[in-house]
Structures are given as structure tokens and as C-alpha cells.
Amino acid sequence: MNVCFIMYPWENIDPENDTSLALIRECAKRGHGVAMCTPANLTIRDSVTNAFCNVIGRLDKVPSTLKSFYNKVKLREEMLPLAGFDAIFFRANPPLDPLMLNFLDSVKDDVFIINSLQGMREANNKLYTAAFGDAHSNIIPNTHVSKNKKYLIQQIKESKSDKMIIKPLNGFGGSGVILIEKSAMSNINSLLDFYITNSDGTSNYVILQDYIEGADQGDVRILMLNGEPVGAMRRVPGSDDHRSNVSAGGSVQKHALTKAEKALCKQIGPKLVKDGLYFVGIDVIGGKLVEVNVMSPGGITYINKVYKAKTKVEEKVIDFLESKVMDQLQAFDRRTRLRKAVDEA
């Protein structure tokens, strides 16, 4: 199997904790061909979608640690046709570039892409969680999304809670997430100006969410594979930050899914699969769904470290990837045989 990872630059990888690196290493360990490119490296040559790739040279023995693997691999640059790969694993950071998806549209029928292009179009920002909320479901916190500063201030004033969470629509890794309090209303006006208005006159959407009690104790990151949870960890904020993201200074602990969290996973799993969102990370606080991360969900290395399980999370993910590629190849072979039978009739 040959896999192309569309992701952030190789030099930006954290060689000890990077989820993409864990997936790449697992592919290499199984003898699969691995290439990587950034969204900016997609190109069209003679009407064929290609990518300027960094190809990992084959290793006789794959090092046992991520850091040693990262330091040992040799990369060579090649322009390669994306339709020639068996799978494309999308791992680029937000925000999603819609033009990049237009490039991939030309190969979506030839290559298994995780996650699906349509699924990423629908779920690449924090609005997707609203799809799981309705009058009969209470799995998401009360949420407002707007560019209208007057409206947002009104919602803050009318909130029953003294605290709310404000964040940009396209942030990731905890960037821009701020805890606000009614007692500091004098600062909220300028804060919203900062979030909404750009220097070029354009504007951004802002998310305003009810504060969930217990959020100061952290959140739970659950990795979902094909609609089922395959790993979880509790992320605890640092002493000087309300955010629990590890990239923002938080730490991780073991976490056994509660009854409410299992029910939440069961409820949202079918829609994730239906939308082609096979590998995602969901963030849960107090049994409520806060975010669905579909572009480059992290956490594999941290979950592996705290659980020290024999079967690593990346092994389950690549098992699934191999099965989907095999299904696609078998379907192609079957169509070829049937068409040949018709042609020869």
C-alpha cells in the first residue's frame, strides 16, 4: 500500500509527541510506501493532479521510538500523481483551504481519502457540533455564533451563568479560547472588536458558549475511529491557564469513559461515518460535546503513554486504513471482471 499524507511541513513535527509521525511510522513499519506533502505543494501537470512530495526511503529496520525514526529517515523530493496512491491521509492543520479540496476532487474516486472531502467541507470548523443538537438532545452546550457584536453582548448579559467561553470559529489547539465573566463587561466590547474585525475591513465569526461547570478541571479528548471510540485521555489545564490543550500547557491523565460519554459516542458515531469522518477527535466536558476535530486530531502518543497498552492506537487506525483500501481494490477487481464478461459476451 502507498499512502500520501497531506499535512504540515516535516520540519514542524514534534518528534516525540506528533500523532501524524506515529501514523507515518506505523505505515513504514508495515512496509508501506509513504510520501508527504503540504496543501501548498499540490499542482496540476498535463491535466493530472500531482504533488511535490517528500518520499520516505525504505528502512531495513524501523526504529522503535518516534524520535529516532524521525532522525533516521531519509527524504527525497519527487512530483507524484495523487491518483497513483492507494490512500490519502489528510492531516493538515486548520483552517481548511477550500481550493486545496478542489484539487483533491479530481482523485476522490480513485483513492481512499481519510477523511472524506465532503465530510471535511461540512465539519472543518466548530459549527459542525450544532448538527448534533436539537430540541430532544442536550449533548452540546448552548452555543451562539455571530459577527454581530451587539447580539453577542446581549447573549452574555442574558446568560444565567456569570461565565462564558469565547473563541474564533477557525481556531485550533486551544488558540484564542478565552474565559469571560460578566463582572468584566467593560473589557468585552474591545475583546469582541479584536476577534471580529480585521485590519483589512473584513470580519470573522465568533463562537460564544455557555460555560460548563467542571471545565476548570479539564476536558476529555476521545479519538473516534469508524464511529467507535479507540482511545481517550483527560486533559488537565496548567496552573496558569484555563485551557486544557497540551499545546497550551495542559497535562494528560488516564480516563475511563463514563456512561454518558459512551452514550454520546454511540449517538454521534453513525453520523460521523455517514459523513466519511472516519478518524476524528472529539472534546467532551461534563458529558457535553464541545468540539469535533476532523482535520488533524491529535492525542495518539499521549494516550499510548498513559495507558502503555500492547495495542497502540495508531495500529488500529492503520488496520482500518488497510481494510478500506482492500475493500476498494476488491470492488475494482470485481467491476473489471464483470465488465470483461459483458465485453466478451
C-alpha positions as CSV (number, residue, x, y, z in Angstrom):
1,M,0.0,0.0,0.0
2,N,1.2,3.5,-0.8
3,V,-0.1,6.4,1.3
4,C,0.3,10.1,0.9
5,F,0.0,12.3,4.0
6,I,-1.2,15.8,3.2
7,M,0.0,17.6,6.3
8,Y,2.0,20.4,7.9
9,P,5.8,20.6,7.0
10,W,8.1,17.8,8.1
11,E,10.3,20.3,10.0
12,N,7.3,21.4,12.1
13,I,6.8,17.9,13.6
14,D,7.3,17.4,17.3
15,P,9.4,14.2,17.0
16,E,8.4,12.9,20.4
17,N,4.6,13.6,20.5
18,D,3.3,14.0,17.0
19,T,0.3,12.0,16.0
20,S,1.0,12.2,12.3
21,L,4.5,10.9,12.9
22,A,3.1,7.9,14.8
23,L,0.8,7.1,11.9
24,I,3.6,7.5,9.3
25,R,6.0,5.3,11.4
26,E,3.3,2.6,11.7
27,C,2.9,2.6,7.9
28,A,6.7,2.4,7.4
29,K,6.9,-0.4,9.9
30,R,4.4,-2.5,7.8
31,G,6.4,-1.9,4.7
32,H,4.0,0.6,3.1
33,G,5.3,3.4,0.9
34,V,4.9,6.8,2.5
35,A,5.0,10.2,0.9
36,M,4.2,13.6,2.4
37,C,3.2,17.0,1.1
38,T,1.7,20.2,2.2
39,P,-1.5,21.6,0.7
40,A,0.6,24.3,-1.0
41,N,2.5,21.6,-2.8
42,L,-0.5,20.4,-4.9
43,T,-0.2,21.1,-8.6
44,I,-1.7,20.1,-12.0
45,R,0.5,18.8,-14.7
46,D,-1.0,17.8,-18.1
47,S,-4.5,17.9,-16.5
48,V,-3.4,15.4,-13.8
49,T,-3.3,16.3,-10.1
50,N,0.2,15.9,-8.7
51,A,2.0,16.8,-5.6
52,F,5.6,17.8,-4.8
53,C,6.2,15.1,-2.2
54,N,8.8,14.2,0.3
55,V,9.1,10.4,0.0
56,I,10.4,8.4,2.9
57,G,13.1,5.9,1.9
58,R,12.6,2.3,2.8
59,L,14.2,1.2,6.0
60,D,15.5,-2.3,6.7
61,K,14.6,-1.8,10.3
62,V,12.2,0.9,11.6
63,P,13.5,2.5,14.9
64,S,11.5,1.7,18.0
65,T,10.9,5.3,19.0
66,L,9.3,8.2,17.2
67,K,12.3,10.5,17.8
68,S,14.8,8.0,16.5
69,F,12.6,7.3,13.5
70,Y,12.2,11.0,12.7
71,N,16.0,11.5,12.9
72,K,16.9,8.4,10.8
73,V,14.5,8.6,7.9
74,K,15.9,9.9,4.6
75,L,13.6,12.0,2.4
76,R,13.7,12.5,-1.3
77,E,11.7,15.0,-3.3
78,E,9.5,13.8,-6.2
79,M,6.5,15.0,-8.1
80,L,3.9,12.2,-7.9
81,P,0.4,11.8,-9.3
82,L,-2.1,11.6,-6.4
83,A,-4.3,9.0,-8.2
84,G,-1.3,6.6,-8.0
85,F,-1.6,6.3,-4.3
86,D,-3.9,3.8,-2.6
87,A,-4.8,6.2,0.2
88,I,-4.5,9.8,1.1
89,F,-4.4,10.6,4.8
90,F,-5.4,14.2,5.4
91,R,-3.5,15.7,8.4
92,A,-3.2,19.5,7.7
93,N,-3.9,22.0,10.4
94,P,-7.0,24.3,10.3
95,P,-8.2,26.5,8.7
96,L,-9.2,24.4,5.8
97,D,-8.2,25.6,2.3
98,P,-11.3,25.1,0.0
99,L,-9.1,25.5,-3.1
100,M,-7.0,22.5,-1.9
101,L,-10.1,20.4,-1.7
102,N,-10.9,21.3,-5.3
103,F,-7.5,19.8,-6.3
104,L,-8.4,16.6,-4.5
105,D,-11.9,16.4,-6.0
106,S,-10.2,15.1,-9.2
107,V,-8.9,12.0,-7.4
108,K,-11.6,11.2,-4.8
109,D,-13.0,8.4,-7.0
110,D,-9.6,6.8,-7.4
111,V,-8.1,7.0,-3.9
112,F,-9.5,6.3,-0.5
113,I,-9.3,9.6,1.4
114,I,-9.5,9.9,5.2
115,N,-11.4,12.0,6.0
116,S,-13.7,12.4,3.0
117,L,-13.7,15.7,1.2
118,Q,-17.4,16.3,1.7
119,G,-17.1,15.5,5.3
120,M,-14.3,17.9,5.8
121,R,-16.2,20.6,3.9
122,E,-19.1,20.2,6.3
123,A,-17.2,19.7,9.6
124,N,-13.9,21.6,9.3
125,N,-15.0,24.3,11.7
126,K,-16.7,24.4,15.1
127,L,-20.2,24.9,13.6
128,Y,-20.4,21.1,12.9
129,T,-21.2,20.4,16.5
130,A,-24.5,22.2,16.0
131,A,-25.6,19.2,13.8
132,F,-25.8,17.1,16.9
133,G,-28.0,19.4,18.9
134,D,-31.8,19.6,18.7
135,A,-34.8,20.1,20.9
136,H,-34.6,16.5,22.1
137,S,-30.9,16.3,22.6
138,N,-28.8,18.0,25.3
139,I,-25.3,16.8,24.3
140,I,-23.9,20.2,23.3
141,P,-23.6,23.4,25.4
142,N,-25.8,26.4,24.5
143,T,-24.0,28.0,21.6
144,H,-24.1,31.3,19.7
145,V,-22.2,32.1,16.5
146,S,-22.3,35.6,15.0
147,K,-20.3,38.6,13.7
148,N,-22.9,40.9,15.3
149,K,-21.2,42.4,18.4
150,K,-24.4,43.8,19.7
151,Y,-26.1,40.4,19.6
152,L,-23.2,38.7,21.3
153,I,-23.1,41.2,24.1
154,Q,-26.8,40.8,24.6
155,Q,-26.3,37.0,24.9
156,I,-23.6,37.5,27.5
157,K,-25.8,39.8,29.6
158,E,-28.8,37.4,29.3
159,S,-26.8,34.3,30.2
160,K,-27.8,32.7,33.5
161,S,-24.1,32.0,34.2
162,D,-21.5,34.5,35.2
163,K,-19.0,32.8,32.9
164,M,-18.9,32.0,29.2
165,I,-16.4,30.8,26.7
166,I,-15.5,32.8,23.6
167,K,-13.4,31.5,20.7
168,P,-12.7,32.1,17.0
169,L,-14.6,29.9,14.5
170,N,-11.4,28.6,12.9
171,G,-9.0,28.3,15.8
172,F,-7.3,25.0,16.8
173,G,-5.0,23.8,19.6
174,G,-6.8,26.0,22.1
175,S,-5.7,29.2,20.3
176,G,-7.9,32.1,21.0
177,V,-10.1,30.4,23.6
178,I,-10.9,32.9,26.4
179,L,-13.0,32.6,29.6
180,I,-15.1,35.7,30.1
181,E,-17.0,36.9,33.1
182,K,-19.9,39.4,33.4
183,S,-18.0,41.1,36.2
184,A,-15.6,42.3,33.5
185,M,-18.1,43.5,30.9
186,S,-16.1,46.7,30.4
187,N,-13.4,44.6,28.6
188,I,-15.8,42.5,26.5
189,N,-16.6,45.3,24.0
190,S,-12.9,45.7,22.9
191,L,-12.3,42.0,23.1
192,L,-15.1,41.4,20.6
193,D,-13.7,44.2,18.3
194,F,-10.4,42.3,18.3
195,Y,-12.0,39.0,17.4
196,I,-14.5,40.2,14.8
197,T,-12.7,43.0,12.9
198,N,-9.7,42.5,10.7
199,S,-7.3,45.3,9.7
200,D,-8.4,45.0,6.1
201,G,-12.1,45.6,6.9
202,T,-13.2,42.0,6.7
203,S,-14.8,40.3,9.7
204,N,-14.7,37.0,11.5
205,Y,-17.3,34.8,13.1
206,V,-17.1,34.4,16.9
207,I,-18.4,31.4,19.0
208,L,-19.9,32.1,22.3
209,Q,-20.7,29.1,24.5
210,D,-22.2,28.5,27.9
211,Y,-19.5,27.7,30.5
212,I,-19.8,24.1,31.6
213,E,-19.3,23.5,35.3
214,G,-16.2,21.5,35.9
215,A,-14.4,22.9,32.8
216,D,-11.7,24.2,35.1
217,Q,-10.8,20.6,35.8
218,G,-10.1,19.9,32.2
219,D,-11.8,18.1,29.3
220,V,-11.7,14.6,27.8
221,R,-10.3,14.0,24.3
222,I,-11.8,10.9,22.7
223,L,-10.4,9.6,19.5
224,M,-13.1,8.1,17.2
225,L,-12.3,5.5,14.5
226,N,-15.1,4.5,12.1
227,G,-17.7,5.8,14.6
228,E,-16.3,4.0,17.7
229,P,-14.0,5.3,20.5
230,V,-10.5,3.8,20.3
231,G,-8.8,5.9,22.9
232,A,-9.4,8.6,25.5
233,M,-7.5,10.8,27.9
234,R,-8.3,13.6,30.3
235,R,-6.5,16.9,29.7
236,V,-5.9,19.0,32.7
237,P,-5.2,22.7,32.5
238,G,-1.9,24.1,33.7
239,S,-1.8,26.2,36.8
240,D,-1.8,29.5,34.9
241,D,-4.2,28.7,32.0
242,H,-7.9,27.7,31.8
243,R,-7.2,25.8,28.5
244,S,-6.6,22.0,28.8
245,N,-4.9,21.6,25.4
246,V,-1.5,20.0,25.8
247,S,-0.2,22.6,23.3
248,A,-1.3,25.3,25.7
249,G,0.5,23.8,28.7
250,G,-2.0,21.2,29.9
251,S,-1.2,17.7,31.0
252,V,-2.8,14.3,30.4
253,Q,-4.2,11.6,32.6
254,K,-5.8,8.2,32.1
255,H,-9.6,8.3,31.6
256,A,-12.2,5.6,31.5
257,L,-15.3,6.6,29.5
258,T,-18.3,7.4,31.7
259,K,-21.8,6.1,30.9
260,A,-22.7,9.5,29.5
261,E,-19.6,9.7,27.3
262,K,-20.2,6.2,25.9
263,A,-23.8,7.2,25.1
264,L,-22.6,10.4,23.4
265,C,-20.2,8.4,21.2
266,K,-22.9,6.0,20.3
267,Q,-25.2,8.8,19.4
268,I,-22.8,10.7,17.1
269,G,-20.8,7.8,15.7
270,P,-23.3,6.9,12.9
271,K,-23.3,10.5,11.6
272,L,-19.6,10.7,11.6
273,V,-19.3,7.5,9.5
274,K,-22.2,8.7,7.2
275,D,-20.2,11.9,6.6
276,G,-17.0,10.0,5.9
277,L,-15.3,11.3,9.0
278,Y,-13.6,8.1,9.9
279,F,-10.8,9.4,12.2
280,V,-11.8,12.3,14.4
281,G,-11.1,13.7,17.9
282,I,-14.0,14.9,20.0
283,D,-13.6,17.1,23.1
284,V,-16.1,16.5,25.9
285,I,-16.7,18.4,29.1
286,G,-19.3,17.2,31.6
287,G,-20.8,14.7,29.1
288,K,-21.3,17.5,26.6
289,L,-19.8,17.7,23.1
290,V,-17.7,20.8,22.8
291,E,-15.7,20.3,19.6
292,V,-15.3,17.8,16.7
293,N,-11.7,17.8,15.3
294,V,-11.7,16.4,11.8
295,M,-8.5,17.8,10.1
296,S,-5.6,16.7,12.2
297,P,-6.9,15.3,15.5
298,G,-4.0,14.6,17.9
299,G,-3.6,12.6,21.1
300,I,-2.3,9.2,19.9
301,T,1.1,9.5,21.5
302,Y,-0.2,10.8,24.8
303,I,-2.9,8.1,25.0
304,N,-0.3,5.4,24.3
305,K,2.0,6.8,27.0
306,V,-0.6,7.0,29.8
307,Y,-2.1,3.5,29.1
308,K,1.0,1.6,28.0
309,A,-1.3,-0.8,26.1
310,K,0.1,-3.6,24.0
311,T,-2.0,-2.4,21.0
312,K,-1.2,1.1,20.1
313,V,-3.9,3.5,18.8
314,E,-2.0,4.0,15.5
315,E,-2.1,0.3,14.9
316,K,-5.9,0.3,15.0
317,V,-6.0,3.3,12.6
318,I,-3.7,1.7,10.0
319,D,-5.6,-1.6,10.3
320,F,-8.7,0.3,9.4
321,L,-7.0,2.1,6.5
322,E,-5.7,-1.2,5.1
323,S,-9.1,-2.7,5.3
324,K,-10.7,0.2,3.4
325,V,-8.1,0.1,0.7
326,M,-8.5,-3.6,0.4
327,D,-12.3,-3.2,0.0
328,Q,-11.8,-0.6,-2.7
329,L,-9.3,-2.8,-4.6
330,Q,-11.6,-5.8,-4.4
331,A,-14.5,-3.7,-5.6
332,F,-12.4,-2.5,-8.6
333,D,-11.3,-6.1,-9.4
334,R,-14.9,-7.3,-9.3
335,R,-16.1,-4.5,-11.6
336,T,-13.2,-5.3,-14.0
337,R,-14.2,-9.0,-14.1
338,L,-17.8,-8.3,-14.7
339,R,-17.2,-5.7,-17.4
340,K,-14.9,-8.2,-19.1
341,A,-17.6,-10.9,-19.0
342,V,-20.0,-8.4,-20.7
343,D,-17.5,-7.3,-23.3
344,E,-16.8,-11.0,-24.2
345,A,-20.5,-12.0,-24.4
